[in-house]
Amino acid sequence: MINKMINKHYKRGLLKTLEVFLAIVIGFVFLTTILPKQSFNVDEKPSLRGLLLYDDIFRNAVLSNNITLIKERINSRMSVLYPDFGFNVSVSQDPNDLLYFDDKDVFSEAIFIVGNETLINHSIVRLYYWKR
């Protein structure tokens, strides 16, 4: 009689353990297959430093605050190297000056340009980009 009660509790415990294990497996499969997140490979991301850091025309355009030329230089490089990315640029002297976007996973990269031999003026160029 005692053996039957122990055996009955043992079976219930085993079933509960299997039920929890099955719930964990189903949850893991759900999270990995049905809810995938959009992610970028590190090699895919645009790099502002790689694109324009040593470009003298870009540097002078930033120092003179020529937004049209800045966007033109970035667009000429981005459209060839990263055609599936959208972008926006802001130039400011305030490090807290940010742009806000709705309904997009937007990434940001910034460079700080101090000046040149004749003009001591600092500017922060922020490149915002997203996968289209």
Residue, then its C-alpha position, 0 to 999 in steps of 0.5 A: m500500500i505504501n509502495k503504491m502511494i510512493n509510486k503514484h507520487y513518483k509518476r506525478g512528479l515525473l510528469k510535472t518535470l517532463e511538462v516543465f521541460l517541454a514548456i521550456v523547449i517550446g518557449f525556446v523554439f518560439l523565441t528563436t524562430i517565430l520572434p527573430k530580431q533584425s540584427f546587423n553584422v558588425d561588418e555590414k554597418p556603415s562606419l563614418r570614420g571609415l567613410l570620411l575621416y581622412d577626406d579633406i573636402f568633407r572636413n572643410a565642409v564640416l568646419s564651414n557648416n556646409i550641410t549640402l556638401i556634407k550630405e553629398r559627400i556621405n551620399s556618394r559613399m553610402s549609396v555605393l558601399y551601403p545601398d540598402f541603408g537609409f541615412n541622415v546627418s546632423v552637424s552641431q557643436d552641442p554633444n546633446d543635440l540628437l535627432y529622433f526617429d519614429d518606427k525605425d531601429v536607428f543606429s548612430e555614429a559620431i566623429f568630433i572634428v576640432g579644426n584645421e590650421t587656420l580655423i579653430n572650431h569644433s563640430i560633432v558630425r552624427l551619422y544616423y543610419w537604418k536598414r531600409 
